[in-house]
């Protein structure tokens, strides 16, 4: 992990197209701004984890669906 010190209005750049800016420091909270291309998803960690859990649950549910399993077995069969 790279650890950097930044002051208000200072930034870091990731891969030429993502910029993280320190917007505000208030007590023990730091507000960050993220500038990234629209095709790059940017989420808070707890939101990212929830998305991954729901994707995993959806994949597991697809695997439990007997109709989906039967259809997968017959693909390519005469």
KEBABA-982585 format. One record per residue: x, y, z of N, C-alpha, C in turn; residue number from 1. Coordinates in Angstrom, 2 decimals, decimal comma, padded with zeros to 5 digits. Atoms other than C-alpha are relative to their C-alpha. Example, Ala and Ser with C-alpha at 12.3 -4.5 7.8 and 13.67 -1.06 7.14 Angstrom:
residues 2
<<000,89 -001,19 000,00> <012,30 -004,50 007,80> <000,90 001,20 000,00> 1>
<<-000,82 -001,19 -000,06> <013,67 -001,06 007,14> <-000,77 001,09 000,73> 2>
end
This chain:
residues 78
<<000,85 -001,17 000,00> <000,00 000,00 000,00> <000,89 001,24 000,00> 1>
<<-000,69 -001,29 000,03> <001,29 003,43 -000,93> <-000,71 000,95 000,95> 2>
<<000,58 -000,95 -000,95> <000,73 005,95 001,87> <000,57 001,37 -000,31> 3>
<<-000,41 -001,36 000,34> <000,82 009,66 001,00> <-000,59 000,99 000,98> 4>
<<000,54 -001,12 -000,77> <000,39 012,86 002,96> <-000,42 001,07 -000,98> 5>
<<000,51 -001,07 000,86> <-001,72 015,54 001,32> <-000,68 001,03 000,88> 6>
<<000,70 -001,08 -000,68> <-003,08 018,89 002,46> <-001,23 000,37 -000,81> 7>
<<001,21 -000,45 000,70> <-006,36 020,55 001,53> <000,36 000,56 -001,38> 8>
<<-000,15 -000,41 001,40> <-006,64 021,15 -002,24> <001,18 -000,67 -000,72> 9>
<<-001,05 000,75 000,67> <-003,70 018,84 -002,96> <-000,62 -001,28 -000,55> 10>
<<000,59 001,16 000,65> <-004,25 015,79 -005,13> <001,04 -001,06 -000,31> 11>
<<-000,83 001,06 000,55> <-002,88 012,52 -006,41> <-000,62 -000,43 -001,32> 12>
<<000,47 000,44 001,31> <-003,16 011,13 -009,93> <000,28 -001,49 -000,13> 13>
<<-000,13 001,44 000,22> <-003,74 007,47 -010,78> <-000,19 -000,28 -001,48> 14>
<<000,09 000,46 001,38> <-003,02 006,14 -014,25> <-000,41 001,09 -000,99> 15>
<<000,23 -001,14 000,91> <-003,20 009,55 -015,99> <-001,44 000,48 -000,11> 16>
<<001,37 -000,44 000,23> <-007,01 009,70 -015,89> <-000,89 000,00 001,25> 17>
<<000,75 -000,05 -001,25> <-008,08 009,46 -012,22> <000,73 000,93 000,95> 18>
<<-000,58 -000,96 -000,94> <-007,49 012,32 -009,80> <-000,79 -000,03 001,30> 19>
<<000,59 -000,05 -001,34> <-008,17 012,25 -006,06> <000,45 001,31 000,64> 20>
<<-000,30 -001,32 -000,57> <-008,39 015,69 -004,43> <-000,48 000,05 001,44> 21>
<<000,43 -000,23 -001,38> <-008,48 016,49 -000,71> <-000,83 001,28 -000,02> 22>
<<000,93 -001,13 000,08> <-011,53 018,76 -000,59> <-000,08 000,73 001,33> 23>
<<000,17 -000,62 -001,32> <-011,83 019,33 003,15> <000,53 -000,93 001,07> 24>
<<-000,43 000,76 -001,17> <-010,31 018,21 006,44> <-000,69 000,64 001,20> 25>
<<000,72 -000,53 -001,16> <-012,54 018,58 009,48> <000,08 -001,04 001,12> 26>
<<-000,18 000,95 -001,10> <-011,48 016,89 012,71> <000,63 -001,28 -000,50> 27>
<<-000,54 001,29 000,44> <-011,00 013,20 012,01> <-000,58 -000,46 -001,34> 28>
<<000,56 000,34 001,30> <-012,83 013,30 008,66> <000,70 000,75 -001,12> 29>
<<-000,61 -000,59 001,19> <-011,31 013,93 005,27> <-000,99 -000,19 -001,13> 30>
<<000,88 000,10 001,17> <-013,53 014,71 002,28> <000,88 -000,02 -001,24> 31>
<<-000,77 000,17 001,21> <-012,14 013,53 -001,02> <-000,90 000,19 -001,22> 32>
<<000,68 -000,08 001,29> <-013,15 014,36 -004,56> <000,69 -000,94 -000,96> 33>
<<-000,56 000,95 000,95> <-012,69 011,78 -007,29> <-000,42 000,42 -001,41> 34>
<<000,25 -000,30 001,41> <-012,39 012,74 -010,95> <000,46 -001,21 -000,80> 35>
<<-000,32 001,20 000,77> <-012,56 009,68 -013,20> <-000,90 -000,05 -001,23> 36>
<<000,86 000,17 001,16> <-013,89 008,77 -016,63> <-001,31 -000,70 000,39> 37>
<<001,31 000,58 -000,33> <-017,58 007,79 -016,64> <000,00 -001,52 -000,02> 38>
<<-000,01 001,47 000,09> <-016,74 004,21 -017,58> <000,74 -000,67 001,15> 39>
<<-000,71 000,55 -001,16> <-014,66 003,78 -014,40> <-000,92 000,10 001,22> 40>
<<000,87 -000,05 -001,18> <-016,89 002,77 -011,48> <000,79 000,45 001,24> 41>
<<-000,62 -000,49 -001,24> <-016,07 004,61 -008,23> <-001,05 -000,14 001,10> 42>
<<000,94 000,24 -001,09> <-017,75 003,44 -005,01> <000,71 000,10 001,34> 43>
<<-000,51 000,16 -001,36> <-017,29 003,73 -001,27> <000,15 -001,50 000,24> 44>
<<-000,29 001,42 -000,21> <-015,95 000,43 000,05> <-001,24 -000,79 000,40> 45>
<<001,17 000,74 -000,46> <-019,19 -000,56 001,82> <-001,01 -000,21 -001,14> 46>
<<000,88 000,14 001,17> <-021,17 000,04 -001,40> <000,58 -001,05 -000,95> 47>
<<-000,68 000,97 000,85> <-018,62 -001,92 -003,43> <-000,21 -001,42 000,53> 48>
<<000,19 001,32 -000,61> <-018,86 -004,85 -000,97> <-001,44 -000,48 -000,17> 49>
<<001,41 000,37 000,16> <-022,68 -004,80 -001,13> <-000,29 -000,41 -001,44> 50>
<<000,18 000,36 001,42> <-022,58 -004,87 -004,95> <000,57 -001,39 -000,24> 51>
<<-000,62 001,31 000,19> <-020,21 -007,84 -004,88> <-000,84 -001,11 000,64> 52>
<<000,84 001,01 -000,66> <-022,42 -009,69 -002,38> <-001,25 -000,29 -000,83> 53>
<<001,22 000,22 000,78> <-025,53 -009,14 -004,52> <000,31 -000,70 -001,32> 54>
<<-000,39 000,71 001,22> <-023,69 -010,25 -007,67> <000,25 -001,47 000,30> 55>
<<-000,26 001,39 -000,39> <-022,53 -013,39 -005,86> <-001,29 -000,74 000,28> 56>
<<001,29 000,63 -000,30> <-026,06 -014,10 -004,63> <-000,77 -000,28 -001,29> 57>
<<000,69 000,21 001,27> <-027,45 -013,66 -008,14> <000,60 -001,16 -000,77> 58>
<<-000,66 001,13 000,69> <-024,87 -016,07 -009,58> <-000,35 -001,32 000,68> 59>
<<000,35 001,22 -000,74> <-025,61 -018,60 -006,83> <-001,43 -000,40 -000,31> 60>
<<001,41 000,28 000,30> <-029,34 -018,30 -007,53> <-000,14 -000,59 -001,40> 61>
<<000,02 000,54 001,36> <-028,74 -018,91 -011,24> <000,43 -001,46 000,02> 62>
<<-000,48 001,37 -000,11> <-026,85 -022,07 -010,31> <-001,01 -000,93 000,63> 63>
<<001,01 000,80 -000,68> <-029,77 -023,26 -008,17> <-001,24 -000,22 -000,86> 64>
<<001,18 000,06 000,85> <-032,32 -022,84 -011,00> <000,06 -001,24 -000,89> 65>
<<-000,05 001,22 000,80> <-033,05 -026,32 -012,45> <-000,25 000,26 -001,48> 66>
<<000,28 -000,31 001,41> <-034,45 -024,81 -015,67> <001,25 000,54 -000,68> 67>
<<-001,23 -000,55 000,58> <-031,24 -022,88 -016,23> <001,03 -001,10 -000,17> 68>
<<-000,95 001,11 000,09> <-029,19 -026,03 -015,54> <-000,36 -000,91 -001,17> 69>
<<000,43 000,84 001,12> <-031,28 -028,10 -018,00> <000,29 000,66 -001,33> 70>
<<-000,27 -000,72 001,25> <-030,97 -025,42 -020,66> <001,49 -000,01 -000,30> 71>
<<-001,45 000,00 000,21> <-027,21 -025,29 -020,16> <000,46 -001,37 -000,47> 72>
<<-000,39 001,35 000,40> <-026,98 -029,09 -020,53> <-000,35 -000,29 -001,46> 73>
<<000,45 000,32 001,36> <-028,88 -029,10 -023,83> <000,62 000,88 -001,06> 74>
<<-000,63 -000,86 000,98> <-026,88 -026,33 -025,47> <001,00 -000,80 -000,80> 75>
<<-000,93 000,69 000,87> <-025,09 -027,79 -028,45> <-000,36 -001,46 -000,24> 76>
<<000,43 001,38 000,24> <-026,88 -031,17 -028,22> <-001,01 -000,03 -001,13> 77>
<<000,96 000,07 001,12> <-028,83 -032,32 -031,31> <-001,41 -000,22 000,45> 78>
end
